[in-house]
């Protein structure tokens, strides 16, 4: 029998997150955090074509086109967020409370932009990481 009075509320801003591509054409994520309450983690991925555009400055002076910045994306994409097939550059590729994820929906030789968010219960979503990851091309000897 557990004693709920000894539960330590997890601080959503204290965490360890590791992510990166692996040779078999996937991007792996692993995280942990102190506390005994589970955090909900949501990982968003921008299509390879959109990754460069999202990494660019907020405006393209020569085109006069406003580009979405991550800060804008975080406000617009954090929950309720897009459905997996909604139009736009971001897709939810993970939304759960386990401690790891493998994104197998990527193509070798392409770059993807990931935004990793977490929240405690129904609290606000906190951006953990915004990173572009290049998936290596696998060559066989």
Secondary structure as a PSIPRED ss2 file (coil, helix, strand):
# PSIPRED VFORMAT (PSIPRED V4.0)

   1 X C   1.000  0.000  0.000
   2 X C   1.000  0.000  0.000
   3 X C   1.000  0.000  0.000
   4 X H   0.000  1.000  0.000
   5 X H   0.000  1.000  0.000
   6 X H   0.000  1.000  0.000
   7 X C   1.000  0.000  0.000
   8 X C   1.000  0.000  0.000
   9 X C   1.000  0.000  0.000
  10 X C   1.000  0.000  0.000
  11 X C   1.000  0.000  0.000
  12 X C   1.000  0.000  0.000
  13 X C   1.000  0.000  0.000
  14 X C   1.000  0.000  0.000
  15 X C   1.000  0.000  0.000
  16 X E   0.000  0.000  1.000
  17 X E   0.000  0.000  1.000
  18 X E   0.000  0.000  1.000
  19 X E   0.000  0.000  1.000
  20 X E   0.000  0.000  1.000
  21 X E   0.000  0.000  1.000
  22 X E   0.000  0.000  1.000
  23 X C   1.000  0.000  0.000
  24 X C   1.000  0.000  0.000
  25 X C   1.000  0.000  0.000
  26 X E   0.000  0.000  1.000
  27 X E   0.000  0.000  1.000
  28 X E   0.000  0.000  1.000
  29 X E   0.000  0.000  1.000
  30 X E   0.000  0.000  1.000
  31 X E   0.000  0.000  1.000
  32 X E   0.000  0.000  1.000
  33 X C   1.000  0.000  0.000
  34 X C   1.000  0.000  0.000
  35 X C   1.000  0.000  0.000
  36 X C   1.000  0.000  0.000
  37 X C   1.000  0.000  0.000
  38 X C   1.000  0.000  0.000
  39 X E   0.000  0.000  1.000
  40 X E   0.000  0.000  1.000
  41 X E   0.000  0.000  1.000
  42 X E   0.000  0.000  1.000
  43 X E   0.000  0.000  1.000
  44 X E   0.000  0.000  1.000
  45 X E   0.000  0.000  1.000
  46 X E   0.000  0.000  1.000
  47 X C   1.000  0.000  0.000
  48 X H   0.000  1.000  0.000
  49 X H   0.000  1.000  0.000
  50 X H   0.000  1.000  0.000
  51 X H   0.000  1.000  0.000
  52 X H   0.000  1.000  0.000
  53 X H   0.000  1.000  0.000
  54 X H   0.000  1.000  0.000
  55 X H   0.000  1.000  0.000
  56 X C   1.000  0.000  0.000
  57 X C   1.000  0.000  0.000
  58 X C   1.000  0.000  0.000
  59 X E   0.000  0.000  1.000
  60 X E   0.000  0.000  1.000
  61 X C   1.000  0.000  0.000
  62 X C   1.000  0.000  0.000
  63 X C   1.000  0.000  0.000
  64 X C   1.000  0.000  0.000
  65 X E   0.000  0.000  1.000
  66 X E   0.000  0.000  1.000
  67 X C   1.000  0.000  0.000
  68 X C   1.000  0.000  0.000
  69 X C   1.000  0.000  0.000
  70 X H   0.000  1.000  0.000
  71 X H   0.000  1.000  0.000
  72 X H   0.000  1.000  0.000
  73 X H   0.000  1.000  0.000
  74 X H   0.000  1.000  0.000
  75 X H   0.000  1.000  0.000
  76 X H   0.000  1.000  0.000
  77 X H   0.000  1.000  0.000
  78 X C   1.000  0.000  0.000
  79 X C   1.000  0.000  0.000
  80 X C   1.000  0.000  0.000
  81 X C   1.000  0.000  0.000
  82 X C   1.000  0.000  0.000
  83 X C   1.000  0.000  0.000
  84 X C   1.000  0.000  0.000
  85 X C   1.000  0.000  0.000
  86 X C   1.000  0.000  0.000
  87 X C   1.000  0.000  0.000
  88 X C   1.000  0.000  0.000
  89 X C   1.000  0.000  0.000
  90 X E   0.000  0.000  1.000
  91 X E   0.000  0.000  1.000
  92 X E   0.000  0.000  1.000
  93 X E   0.000  0.000  1.000
  94 X E   0.000  0.000  1.000
  95 X E   0.000  0.000  1.000
  96 X E   0.000  0.000  1.000
  97 X C   1.000  0.000  0.000
  98 X C   1.000  0.000  0.000
  99 X C   1.000  0.000  0.000
 100 X E   0.000  0.000  1.000
 101 X E   0.000  0.000  1.000
 102 X E   0.000  0.000  1.000
 103 X E   0.000  0.000  1.000
 104 X C   1.000  0.000  0.000
 105 X C   1.000  0.000  0.000
 106 X C   1.000  0.000  0.000
 107 X C   1.000  0.000  0.000
 108 X C   1.000  0.000  0.000
 109 X C   1.000  0.000  0.000
 110 X C   1.000  0.000  0.000
 111 X E   0.000  0.000  1.000
 112 X E   0.000  0.000  1.000
 113 X E   0.000  0.000  1.000
 114 X E   0.000  0.000  1.000
 115 X E   0.000  0.000  1.000
 116 X E   0.000  0.000  1.000
 117 X E   0.000  0.000  1.000
 118 X E   0.000  0.000  1.000
 119 X E   0.000  0.000  1.000
 120 X E   0.000  0.000  1.000
 121 X C   1.000  0.000  0.000
 122 X C   1.000  0.000  0.000
 123 X C   1.000  0.000  0.000
 124 X C   1.000  0.000  0.000
 125 X C   1.000  0.000  0.000
 126 X E   0.000  0.000  1.000
 127 X E   0.000  0.000  1.000
 128 X E   0.000  0.000  1.000
 129 X E   0.000  0.000  1.000
 130 X E   0.000  0.000  1.000
 131 X E   0.000  0.000  1.000
 132 X E   0.000  0.000  1.000
 133 X E   0.000  0.000  1.000
 134 X E   0.000  0.000  1.000
 135 X C   1.000  0.000  0.000
 136 X C   1.000  0.000  0.000
 137 X C   1.000  0.000  0.000
 138 X C   1.000  0.000  0.000
 139 X C   1.000  0.000  0.000
 140 X C   1.000  0.000  0.000
 141 X C   1.000  0.000  0.000
